[in-house]
Amino acid sequence: MSRLIRARAPSNIALVKYMGKADALSNLPANPSVSLTLSGLATEVELRPAPGATGFHWVSEAPVSARAGAWRVPTLSDRGVARFLRHAERAAAAAPELLADCGLEFAPIEGAELRSANSFPAGAGIASSASSFAALTLTVIAAHARDPQAFRRTLESPERGSSLRARLASLSRQGSGSSCRSFDGPWVRWENAEARPLRSRLEPLTDFVLLVRESEKAVGSSEAHSRVLSSPLWKGRSERAASRASELALALESADFQAVCALAWAEFQDMHALFHSSAERFSYWEPESERLLEALQPWVESGHPRLGPVCVTMDAGANVHVLVPERLAPDWERALTKLAPGLPRLSDAQGLGARVIQEGEGE
Ligand code: PMV
């Protein structure tokens, strides 16, 4: 039986950041983090059985379903391909036990081709590791289910799906830490080995990404995770992040967007202060990032005079994320165009996490 599988996983944006590892080998985080799952900024991975072959093979072309749209094949270095394939092998090795624990039957795969594409342009300053490792994990595990349709039904079932998603998240984390937050949504809390959805009464948000820098960053996130340990501000960091994670959970539960905005601002400043003060100090901030932060800060503190509170955050990069209530997105879009005319920008809605989009035979 053919087990052609395609899965799609979105990226996520953390408001309380994962920065610093308690265990570098299995990507256990030094502190809890909380993120919003996105929807359109995503990666699609396709697994196609290759009769006669053994192991996984990377094919540098888009999955069939992604070819029609504006999806792009990532340009992976040899190291990038090796890391991707290593994780595919890790997922394949974990599949028998993971599936059995979730009441699903396992079927082995001899050899397979893997194709992948991102919905966002390469070099757009959007980290693709969260979405691509989540999509890869889900694809490889789904492909090992004897009945991929039963797998999909379990994944989508509100009751039985949650433990399967938690297992997939934990496996995915070993390939890329932040990918474990892309299996659920819209809000996810990750602590130690567990990433779980967080209850929220907050209205839906839109994430605008102001693309300050589109080229590859000088310090990758793995390097950042290790350099921050040498900062004098590292002391107390995990307590600060943990207490913000708890306060954020309360703010989401009580739909207090103003409090969400204040916490997110304090938190990304805290993470970037670690970068700026580590022994080998470094910074992702470009002059344009700083100009935008300065212009946005009064709106974060007191709200935009007409549009109210706004949530601002930055990851390990120069781009500025501006999260606003979806119902006000067109008005905010105009305000952001005024603030940064000519600056490229992406926008995305919140979402519910990784999904299988096709299983079985055929194109
Ligand atoms: O998953 P990694 O190792 O690429 O780390 C991501 C770290 C940040 O994006 C800076 C913060 C986060 O929690 O996503």
Residues whose N, C-alpha, C, O or C-beta is under 5 A from the ligand:
A	BS01	PMV	A14 V16 K17 Y18 S33 S129 S176 G177 S178 S179 S221 D315 A316
